[in-house]
Amino acid sequence: MDLVRLWLTDFRCYEGLELEFPAGCTVITGANGQGKTSLLEAVEWIATGRSFRGVPDAALARAGTDAAIVRAEVERFGGHIRIEAEIRATGRNRILVNGQSLARRRDLVDGLRATVFSPEDLELIKGGPAMRRGFLDDLLAASAPRYEALRSEYERVLRQRNALLKGGLRDADALPTLEVFDAQLARAGAELIRARLRLTDRLLPAVARAYADLATEDPAVGGAYVVEWTEAPLTDDRDHLETLLLDALGTHRRREVDRGVTLVGPHRDEWRLELHGLEARTTASQGEQRCLALALRLGGHRVVAEVLGEEPILLLDDVFSELDPARSAALLEHLPAGQTLLTTAGLLPDGVRADRWLRVTEGRVVEGR
């Protein structure tokens, strides 16, 4: 999987831009605030339909314009895919793949897949459980579009159930409706938890290997999928999980009605990460947390590559500012095969072997360092 060409019109600071990328490593240099990260952001938007910076689509259109245009040519399995997106400041976006309109954002995953590391990824370790849940669910969606549909279905039922609980079950039809939502929530929730459990079993060894490569030490990474709504052991048996969820919904119903919110389900679960047997979020050093955050991305990259049989594009945003020299050198030594786009505002460590160098200044891109 390679990004061959990228065209931008009115995207962020770029009025107009056309770039070609080699199959190997492209290094993008320049001072902060010049537009380096925006290039990676455009690639990730084409892959997922959203910004990895977490900003709304309206922020992507250049100041004074109504829409940003991103087009990409991708090579996969010897064939070419053309992806075009009109990202509107207001209203619905328009996305075409090989000239055919996409009705659903999640279908973009069939065109391009990318793994992004940015300095904000430190929150994967330091932040709350929602960050790690989102990481797992994004990896599932990158592996197979059906998981994005499953997440959407679960979130839809959760919103409806919460709205009913907020009303206090005063209507005569409220209790039967709640029981319908309970069954739907348990069914979708069990499938989502099952997928997460299977993913973490496969992901954790890959993360441990990546951390060992970066930290040049024996694997010290552990993890556990933790739930508060049951004390029963979890398995990847869907029927068993569905039964556990239904039982927990019945047990917690009074509390949920009193609080007007759903307290049971995968939207409240945690994937707890450990280093040397201690919780990484609270006990690891800043350097260890940075290294573990990058290991999460690289481990996820490896898992998705194994599932797909091809390497996603690797996007590394200012990664060397987050690593000490030894870990920077280790990263270069263990970069995954496939196409890599990396940005830097500072000096690069020795050992960088780039197939193309680009320099960004005030939204203009030129060849060279």
Secondary structure, 3 states (H helix, E strand, C coil): CEEEEEEEEEECCEEEEEEECCCCEEEEECCCCCCHHHHHHHHHHHHHCCCCCCCCHHHHECCCCCEEEEEEEEEECCEEEEEEEEEECCCCCEEEECCEECCCHHHHHHCCCEEEECHHHHHHHHCCHHHHHHHHHHHHHHHCHHHHHHHHHHHHHHHHHHHHHHCCCCCCCHHHHHHHHHHHHHHHHHHHHHHHHHHHHHHHHHHHHHHHHHHCCCCCEEEEEECCCCCCCCCCCHHHHHHHHHHHHHHCHHHHHHHCCCCCCHHHCEEEEEECCEEHHHHCCHHHHHHHHHHHHHHHHHHHHHHHCCCCEEEEECHHHHCCHHHHHHHHHCCCCCCEEEEECCCCCCCCCCCEEEEEECCEEEECC
